[in-house]
Amino acid sequence: MTLDEIITEWEKDSKIDSVKLDQTSVETAKLHAKYLRLYANAKLKLKDVEFKQKILLKDKWLYYEGKMSKEDIQRKGWKIDPFEGLSLTTKTAKEQYYESDTDIQASEAKIVYQTVVIDTLKEIMDNLKWRHSHIKNIIDFRKFTEGI
């Protein structure tokens, strides 16, 4: 699920029906299972994205250092000359190209996105962990206002 889909789903699931507090309490376990599955899958997806980035970084290092074969470069669809005719010999100059590489930036963006998904799901899980307290507070408030 995308971050937007998760948030939209949580907007629906987070509602506590003040008339059916008992049913809401019972459904908390189902919601926990639902978001726990999403949380676990998101963590696994983050690891997958991180592993893919490590491979990309190694390949890009070989590419920028001139150690990758022309066949591999062509197979990946990259330009044969990463520096576009410029004679870059300093480490700083090469790092500038490496750090501004759009493939690397896209990979880093995937990691950031997946981290935000995980953080969001963690917040949802934390909210569910304390849902019973919210329900109890509603009941206690009703008792107080009704003089019980």
Helices and strands as residue ranges (DSSP letters): H 3-13, H 21-64, H 70-76, H 91-99, H 102-129, H 131-146
